[in-house]
């Protein structure tokens, strides 16, 4: 897995910098990611294998979210998109026993994301293990989302 920080400039607003959870700080140090890559909200954005944009985000309830955007949500609701989301949610439910990641809607309600959380008190090995597991699911989810968006036939139940 080849990781690099992105030079994204998106922020969530002004104010004091958010605290970076210990496992994320350790990750940044181990992989020699420049501290300037840590956004004011405490988020670190990685480019994995030059294909996946994965974010490590301080999350509520003393957790760290590992997140990747799968699909942009349309501006207007539609029955076809609702059906697509339902099919993808069924697939996610079917995978819960094997993978800790799940589908979610981002805070801005603009994207369907794959997300996994770890305790903010976890050690570096736990974060790296979760990140590796998460990254291993990305090709499956990317393929499934593209296939479902192009071919809206029902997935087998």
Buried (B, 14 or more C-beta within 10 A) or exposed (E): EEBBBBEEEEEBEEEEEBEBBBBBBBBBEEEEBEEEBBBEBBBBBBBBEEEBEBBBBBBEEEBBBBBBBBBEBEEEEEEEBEEBBEBBEBBBEEBEEEBBBBBBEBEEEEBBBBBBBBBBEBEBEBBBEBBEBBBEBBEEBBEBBEEBBEEEEEBEE
